[in-house]
Amino acid sequence: MKLSTRAQRIEPFYVMEVAKAAALMAEQVARTDRPMIYLNIGEPDFTAPPLVQAAAERAIRDGRTQYTQATGLPALRERISGWYAQRFGLAIDPARIVVTAGASAALQLACLALVDAGDEILMPDPSYPCNRQFVQAAGGTAVLLPSGPEARFQLSADQVRQAWGEHTRGVLLASPSNPTGTSIARDELLAIARAVRERGGVTLIDEIYLGLSYDEAFGHSALGLEDGLGEDIISVNSFSKYFNMTGWRLGWLVVPTALVDALERIAQNLFICASTVAQHAALACFEPDSLAEYERRRHEFQARRDFFIPELNRLGLTVPVMPDGAFYAYADCTAACARWDMAPGQGSWEFAFELMRRTHLAVTPGRDFGSADPQRYVRFSTANSMAQLQEAVRRLEQVL
């Protein structure tokens, strides 16, 4: 069977390749005193809180399972708008909010609405690998710009200006970022948005970890940028991370009003609507008891970060920039590779599999996240329980 050129261009999602290898090993070690610990997948160990689960059960019991509008339940769009007002002090018109089948669908819809064949989208390197694939699936090209620790692994306005070319359509950012957990400083984000507006481009920003910010200097939404720049922003968000609803597949976009109609038409054809049951359940995310629970969990994620990253640094897996959000640690494994006398040219990919073999810890090698020093870095997820993170440190200590 002949595959489309598009299908042939799609790269593997390497984190899932590692996950498959970890699953095979997990079967072999399940009954040992060191079962597999998965620090490779960015998924909270918390599930949806009680009110959210009860709302889902109620929706099913009451038969509220029919299609919704392609843009989502009006009541949910209102609740999301209210959350922006309460959490960030932003007045977001609910009409600018489009509910989607997860952040993945949100990115797909945005790229299909804005990217033509031959267009280029500037992105930091490293960045979340699937974002490149969404651009490519729309016929565009992701242009990765090396963004090292000195820049918090984020793009700068100067990079955007220098890299902007005839075919550049815009930028796709993430703040906080996967894999680094670092955010873009507000002044830099403002400068990027200005540079993009001056060139007639679009600024897309993945803010799915914004609720999991730990530093007031960075815990801001691009939707609040001055000079009306926030109204130009296309912001992607999700119920997966802060709201702990990964498998419910529910997210949203906040977009300029002029873009809503196009997104609705594309969503009608591709998705009809996001899961109705998940939407009714998500209404309960914004109840006071649920929000209080989410904040308690946010503090727990911060405590895990505060424990785990100093331990990685102590063991020689240096995290060059302290994450200010999300639940990741992007660690330099160069010293560990040298300590293990790994052959020249071997790096994070080989290190990840050797680490799995020696310690039964699964981590994600840098190959997934770009081409700027991927052999140097591995990503740890700190979304696991504190007990698992403590056990992971004990195992690392034994081999490092």
Summary of the structure (lengths in Angstrom):
residues: 400
radius of gyration: 21.0
end to end distance: 48.1
largest distance: 62.7
contacts: 1396
relative contact order: 0.17
helix: 50%
strand: 14%
